[in-house]
């Protein structure tokens, strides 16, 4: 059985040019358990979609009974595709796009230059509140709409659990890929082999865990896109919690230490830029995992999570220095985080080929 890497495909970095962004539309489900929560989610998702649309086309998948509501909130210029979905986290339920396909085998398969990895999705490790009958099919459906050849992986994985530099390196967390609710019995070596075969990477940097609040009711059990992300080859941004009394303080310190001691697939020592956490650490007595790492790069833009916190502008300034040729847009992400994720979690890039 062929794999994307064997056929010459690889996952481009997020900062590479995009053809479009894919999203999913919130509908009634356990994540949005009241009419008020659902209304707030619709407003938040639409705000992100419109922010991204300033820079590139956006396609939103909505359940048929939610499509009219989606079109009303999104306005003109954003495509709505009707297909049943369970939840609204396109980063996790959608495909991971790869480009290339330069081998003779790929040419014979008629795969062109765009392909997609369809990971197995099982509700973030078969969490008791999750539903995924429809979401488990969305990866292949989005790949088909994008006219991409689909490669089905045997790994239970989500897009929020990986981050690549486009030059052979991938970031992973042990509590996601090694989660017994996701991949029971899999060892590091098996997971790395499957990841590399489908992303075209050759070196994995394993982080031990995610942020503390990501292990709450609607958490992902440690997605890397709250903790660390490549912003260019050799350079990583990492979440930093300066408060010594916060449970993430030691986690972040160890993560940064590990990253600074790591090299990428080309042997370069990693440079780490720390993104200090917002001063807001709790909402209604519950710990939150607000993180500026969970940003989204689109053509000419950075859509950055905002929290109505004094650290918003500080971190926006860091991103302006990291991406001087891009427009940095802060979008209030508190409602999205209340449901279990952030701006990166609800978007999925389709790279340009």
C-alpha positions, -999 to 999 in steps of 0.1 A, spaced: 0 0 0 15 34 -10 19 63 14 20 100 8 58 101 15 65 72 -8 46 90 -35 65 123 -30 40 142 -9 48 162 23 29 185 46 38 221 39 42 245 68 13 266 77 30 298 65 32 284 29 6 299 5 -30 286 9 -57 279 -17 -84 283 10 -93 277 46 -119 250 57 -141 254 88 -172 236 102 -203 253 116 -215 249 152 -248 232 157 -267 218 187 -244 192 204 -229 185 238 -202 211 233 -227 239 230 -253 226 255 -275 257 258 -291 280 232 -271 309 247 -238 289 243 -247 280 207 -256 315 198 -223 328 212 -204 300 193 -220 310 160 -210 346 165 -174 336 174 -170 311 145 -184 337 121 -160 363 134 -130 341 128 -143 331 93 -147 368 83 -112 376 97 -96 348 76 -117 358 45 -99 391 44 -68 371 33 -81 340 14 -112 321 4 -131 303 32 -154 272 29 -176 262 58 -192 228 62 -226 230 79 -253 204 86 -282 209 63 -305 221 91 -279 247 101 -269 260 66 -293 289 64 -282 301 99 -246 298 88 -251 318 56 -269 345 76 -241 348 101 -212 345 77 -225 369 51 -216 370 14 -182 358 1 -180 327 23 -189 294 8 -212 271 28 -213 234 19 -241 213 33 -230 181 49 -239 166 83 -214 173 110 -214 165 147 -191 192 161 -172 222 147 -135 216 150 -123 213 115 -86 212 125 -93 178 141 -120 163 120 -108 175 86 -80 161 65 -43 171 67 -34 183 32 0 174 17 15 185 -16 41 173 -41 33 139 -57 64 139 -78 69 101 -82 59 80 -111 35 60 -88 16 92 -79 14 102 -115 0 69 -125 -26 72 -97 -37 105 -112 -32 122 -78 -19 155 -92 -1 177 -67 -26 178 -39 -34 149 -15 -49 145 19 -43 124 49 -75 110 64 -67 102 100 -90 80 121 -111 103 143 -128 89 174 -139 119 195 -105 128 210 -100 94 224 -136 83 227 -145 108 253 -179 101 269 -196 133 258 -183 132 222 -203 122 190 -183 114 159 -204 93 135 -205 121 109 -172 138 119 -153 106 112 -162 109 76 -155 146 71 -118 142 63 -125 121 32 -154 143 22 -133 175 24 -105 159 5 -130 149 -22 -144 185 -25 -108 197 -28 -101 172 -56 -73 157 -35 -62 121 -35 -70 106 -1 -46 84 19 -63 67 48 -41 63 79 -44 36 105 -35 62 133 -61 79 155 -49 115 153 -61 150 149 -47 181 132 -43 198 165 -20 171 176 8 178 150 28 208 139 54 207 111 82 230 99 79 219 62 115 207 63 111 173 79 103 180 116 71 174 134 60 183 170 40 157 189 28 152 225 29 118 243 -5 122 259 -22 125 225 -6 100 201 1 75 229 -33 80 245 -48 45 252 -82 59 241 -67 67 207 -39 42 199 -38 14 225 -7 -7 222 12 16 198 48 24 207 67 56 199 84 40 169 52 28 153 36 62 157 66 80 143 67 56 113 30 62 105 34 100 110 65 102 88 50 81 61 19 104 59 35 138 65 68 133 47 86 142 79 116 123 93 122 136 128 96 138 156 101 160 187 80 146 215 67 169 242 55 152 274 20 168 277 -2 197 270 -16 225 292 -34 215 324 -68 227 315 -67 208 283 -74 177 303 -107 190 315 -142 179 303 -139 193 268 -102 191 265 -81 172 239 -57 156 264 -28 176 253 -29 190 218 4 205 208 -11 235 191 -17 251 226 19 245 236 43 250 208 43 258 170 68 264 143 67 299 128 97 292 105 123 265 101 144 264 133 121 288 152 93 278 176 69 298 196 60 283 230 35 290 257 49 305 288 32 308 322 52 332 344 31 326 376 50 301 398 17 291 415 1 281 383 1 244 374 13 252 339 44 271 352 66 240 355 51 223 325 60 253 303 95 256 318 102 220 310 87 222 275 109 253 267 139 235 281 133 204 260 127 225 228 159 245 233 178 213 237 164 198 205 175 200 169 153 198 139 155 173 110 184 193 94 203 193 126 197 230 136 193 238 173 158 252 178 154 288 187 124 294 211 103 325 214 81 324 246 46 337 244 35 348 279 1 336 289 -28 360 295 -32 372 331 -67 356 331 -62 321 345 -97 312 356 -133 317 344 -161 310 368 -137 292 391 -124 269 364 -89 268 351 -86 279 314 -59 271 288 -59 304 270 -29 304 247 -15 327 220 3 297 204 -31 287 190 -29 313 162 -38 307 125 -15 318 96 -33 327 63 -22 344 32 -7 377 43 -22 375 78 -20 362 113 -53 356 131 -44 357 167 -65 346 197 -75 376 219 -89 374 255 -96 410 264 -64 408 284 -35 432 287 -12 405 273 -31 405 240 -12 435 225 21 423 240 18 390 221 4 407 190 36 428 190 57 396 191 38 382 161 43 415 142 80 412 147 80 375 137 58 382 106 66 418 95 50 413 61 17 400 75 -13 418 91 -19 406 127 -56 405 136 -67 399 172 -100 381 174 -118 374 207 -114 337 213 -129 333 248 -161 316 236 -141 292 214 -119 282 244 -149 277 266 -160 250 241 -126 233 242 -103 249 216 -91 280 199 -88 297 165 -62 272 152 -86 244 163 -115 256 141 -95 262 109 -77 239 85 -55 251 56 -56 238 21 -22 246 7 -18 261 -28 -1 238 -54 
